[in-house]
Amino acid sequence: MSNKISNITRKNIFDFIQIENIWWSGRLSELDFLARIFELDIMESYDGRFLNAAGDIWQHRINNCDWEDTWIFSDQRFNLLNCADSVFLNFLCEMIHPLVRVDSSETTRLLHLFNESLKVDNFEIIEKAKVSGKPIYIGRLKITGQETIRKQATEIKQILNADYVTQQINLMESSIDNSPHISIGIAKELIETCCKSIFDERREQYDKNWDLPKLMKETTKLLKLTPDDIPNEAKASSSIKQILGSLSSVVQGIGEVRNEYGSGHGKDGKFKGLQPRHAKLAVGAASTLAIYLLETHDLKKE
């Protein structure tokens, strides 16, 4: 499959890095940085005195330092201008990894630059998790409708305000394109987390053995989701029950899809996963439902 990140986009990024004198390996040595991405010990050497790339990079960048500082951008072994999109994105993400770059303002500046350049080719770099409070990034192809999903995720994170939930949502979003089964698994877990959080905040007990549909049913009972202040309550109640019935079907569907296709269960050698569009559907439905439950809980907890 041909690369989707153009040669022009890659050159623009590398030109900026060189013009601004940004050291691509940060506080790591070039060898240590590249070893995080490439298997230097099995890559060829351009110097006959050494067995592999690790040897000649050491010779010409540490021992003698007779290669230009920009050597990495033209070295054909790494081929950054034409390598696979995943390798190129990984290189950029490593440049802003907290082990590589300690200045958060510089990291933010680079992240903005990368995303401004990558958006032309419909790619982006996003935070996928935090380690010791520092963000770890992943590159991905942008997903149609992602702004809606991102907005929903932001709302959920603001309501629950928990590092675990934030990391799970970030992972759920970032996995849609590359690992749909992970996103589907986390979508189910997100609903479970929201329901259990509502029980905990209300100091009510739930059975740990409840499956997802049962947990959802008990959560709706707990929240008394039929509002008392709507005119023509009987009609409103009927309509809302219909909506809630549909939501319960969504929950059951996400649970079944997760069990069949999502993470958390071993697969045989013939397993074929779903497509990103299926994961996006599960993520969107789970996020919408989670927001609805959490907002209802927030409004009624007084």
N, C-alpha and C positions, 0 to 999 in steps of 0.2 A: 504494500500500500504506500502510495506516495505521501510525502510529508505535507501537512496543511499549514505549518508555520513557514512562511516564505523566506527565501534567502535575503530579501530586502529587509524584512523585519529583524532578522538575526543580526545583519550588518548594522542596522540602526542602533540596536542595543549595545553591541560591542563598540561601536564608534563612540557612543556616549560614555561608556566605561573608560575608554582610553583618553578621551578629551578631558574628562573630569578627574583623571588620575585616581580612579577608584581601583584599589588593589583587589583583584578578583578572589584571591585565596584568603583575604582578610587577615586574621591573626594566626592562621595556620600556615605551615610551610606548603609550598606548591605540591610536594609529594604527598603530604598528609591530606590535603584537600582533595586531590585527584583520586587518592585511594578510597575515598568515601563513595566514589561514583564508578570508577573503572578498576578492572583487575590488572594492575600495572605489571604484576609478575609474569603474566602470560602474554603481554603485548610485546610486539617486536621492538628491538633496539635499532636506532639509526647509527649507532656507533659500534663498530665491530669488536671493541674491547669489552662490551657488556652483553649479557644474555637477554636482557629485557628492557622495557621502557623505564622501569624504576631506576635501573643502573645509569642509563644515559641522561635521564633528567637530573639525577643527583650530580653527575659529572659536569653537565653544562649549565646547571642553574644554581648549584650550591658550591661545588668544588672550584670550578673555573669561572662560572657565571659569564659565559661567552655567547649565550643566546639572548636575543632581544627580549625585553619584558613582555612583549605582545606575542611571543611565540605560540602560546596556547591557541590563539584564534586562527592560526594557519596550519597547525600540525595536523597532517592527514590521518594520523592514528586516532585522533579524537574527532576530527571532522565536524566541528561544532556548527559550521555553516550549512552542513548537509546531513547531519546525523538524524536519527529518529526523533520525532517530536518529544517523546517521553524522555529521551536522554538530554535533549536541550533544556527542557523544562526542569529536569532534575538538577542540571548544572546551575540554573538560575536560583532555584530554591535553596541549594546548598550555599550559594553566595550570601543569602540572608538568614542562614541558620544561626541561632544564638551562639553556637560553638565557634562559628566563623567570624561573626560580626557582633561586637558588644555595644556599639553605639546605636541606640534605638532610633535616633533621628535619621541616621544614615540608612538604616534598614527601611524605615518608612519612605524615605526618598527613593531608594532603589525599587521598592515594591511598587510605588506609584509609576516610576519610569517603565518598569517591566510591563505593567498592566496597560499603560497608555499605548505602548508599542504593540503588545499582543492582541489588543482588542480588534485591530484591523483584520486579524486572521481568526477572530472569534475564539480566542483563548484567554485564560486568566490564571493568576496565581492567588490562592486564598489560604487563610489560616485553617489548618485541619485539627490542631490540638495545641495544648500548652504543656510545657515541661518546666517545672520550677517557676511557673509564672511567665515563661517566655514562649512566644508563638513559634510553632513549627508549620511550615508551608507546604502546599502541594499544588502542582499545576494541572489544569484540566481544560477540556473543551467546554465552552459556555453552553448552557442548556437553554433551549427555548422555553420561555416562561419562568426562568430562574429568578427574576426579580420578585415575582409573587411569592415563590418558595422562600427566598431570602427574607422578605418582609415578614412572612409568617414565622420563620425561625427566630428572627429578632424579637418578635413579640413574646414568643414562648420563653426565650432566654431571660427577658426582662421580668416576666411574671415569676418564673421559678427561681431565677437568680442563684443557680447552683453550677459549680465548675463542671461537675459530671455531666449535667444536661447540656451545657454549652459545648463540651467536647463531643458528646454523642451527636448533637445536631450538626456540628461542623463536619464530623466524619460522615454523617448521613448525606449531607449535601455534596461533599467532595467525592463520594463513592458512586454517585448516580451514573456517571458516564463510564468509569473504568471498572467498577465492581458493583453492578446493580443488585446482586444478591445480598451484599452487605447493607445497602440502603434499605432494602425491603425488611431485613431482620431488625434494623434499628428503628424503622417506622413502627413496627409492632411494639418494641420495647419502649418507645416514646409514649405511646398511649398508656401502656402499663404504668410507667413512671408518673404520668400526670394523674391517673386515677388514684394511685396509691398515695401520692402527695396530698391529694384532696382529702382522703381519709385521715391521713396523719395530721394535717392542719386542723381538722375538725375533731381530732381526738376520738375518732371512731375506729372500730376494729374491722379488719377485713381478713378473710381466710386466704392464707398463702397458697392454698391448693386450688383456688378459683382459676379457671382458664380465662382467657381474655374476654369472650362474650359475657361470661358471668360477672366478671369484674366491671365491665362496662354497664351491665344492667343494674348492678348494685350501686354504682356511682350515680346513675341517673335518678335512682330512687332517693339516694342521699341528698341530691341537689334539688329534688322536687321541681323538675324542669318545666312543669306546666304552670305558667305564671297566673297568679290569682287576680291580677289587676287588668287583664285584657277583657274588653267588652265581649259579650256573647261567649262566655267561658266554655260552654259545651262545644261550640263549633271550633273555637280556638284550640281546645284540648284535643279534639279529634285530629285537627291538622298537625298539631305539634307531635302527637303520638305517631302520626304517619311519618313525619320527618325523623323522629327518633328511631322509628323502626328501620328506616333507611340507613341511619347512622349505624345501627346495630348490625345491619347487613354488611356495611363497609368494614366494620371491625372484624366481623367473622371472616370476610373475604381476605383482609390483610393477614389475619392469623393463618388462614389456609394457604395463602400464597407463600407466606414466610416458611411454613412447615414443608411445603413442596419445593420451593425454589430459593428461599432465603438462607441467611447464615444460621449457624447453630445446629445443623444436622449434617452428618456425613453423606456424601453422594457416591454413586457408583461411577465407573469409568465412562459410561455412556451419557452421563448427565449433561444436559444443555440448559444453560441459564436463560433468563429473560433479557429483554433489551432495555436500554436506558429509559425509553418512553414508558415501559411498564413500571420501572422503579420510580420514575417521576410521578406517575399516577398514585402509587402507594404513598410516597412521601407527601404529596400535595393533600391527599385525603387525610392522612394521619395528622398533618400539621393543622389543617382546618378544624378537625374534630378536637384536637388538643386545645387549641385556642378557645373554641366554643365552651368546652368544659371548664377551663381555667378562668375565663372571664365570668361565666355564670357563678362559679364558686366565689370569685372575688367580689362580685356584686351582692351575693347573698350572705357572705360570712359575717356581716355585721348583725 
